[in-house]
Amino acid sequence: MRGAYLLYQELGDTLRAQAGPFEGQTLDAYEGMARWIAKS
């Protein structure tokens, strides 16, 4: 589980750095991470 969390975190951080914190893909990545954590 921790590996998946770290991958989502890395994806979100990369998208935030490249596209900006309010880009749709960035928000989707963080939302996906939150949903995954909530199911765990």
C-alpha positions as CSV (number, residue, x, y, z in Angstrom):
1,M,0.0,0.0,0.0
2,R,2.7,2.4,0.9
3,G,4.3,2.0,-2.6
4,A,1.0,3.1,-4.3
5,Y,0.7,6.0,-1.9
6,L,4.2,7.2,-2.8
7,L,3.5,6.8,-6.5
8,Y,0.4,8.9,-6.3
9,Q,2.3,11.5,-4.2
10,E,5.1,11.7,-6.8
11,L,2.6,12.0,-9.6
12,G,0.8,14.8,-7.9
13,D,4.0,16.6,-7.0
14,T,5.3,16.3,-10.6
15,L,2.1,17.6,-12.1
16,R,1.9,20.4,-9.6
17,A,5.5,21.5,-10.5
18,Q,4.9,21.2,-14.2
19,A,1.3,22.4,-14.7
20,G,0.5,24.3,-11.6
21,P,-1.4,23.5,-8.4
22,F,-4.9,24.2,-9.9
23,E,-4.5,22.3,-13.1
24,G,-7.2,19.7,-13.6
25,Q,-4.8,16.8,-13.9
26,T,-3.1,17.8,-10.6
27,L,-6.3,17.9,-8.8
28,D,-7.4,14.6,-10.2
29,A,-4.2,13.0,-9.1
30,Y,-4.7,14.2,-5.5
31,E,-8.3,13.2,-5.6
32,G,-7.4,9.7,-6.7
33,M,-4.9,9.5,-3.9
34,A,-7.5,10.6,-1.4
35,R,-10.0,8.0,-2.6
36,W,-7.4,5.3,-2.5
37,I,-6.4,6.2,1.1
38,A,-10.1,6.4,2.2
39,K,-10.7,2.8,0.9
40,S,-7.7,1.4,2.8
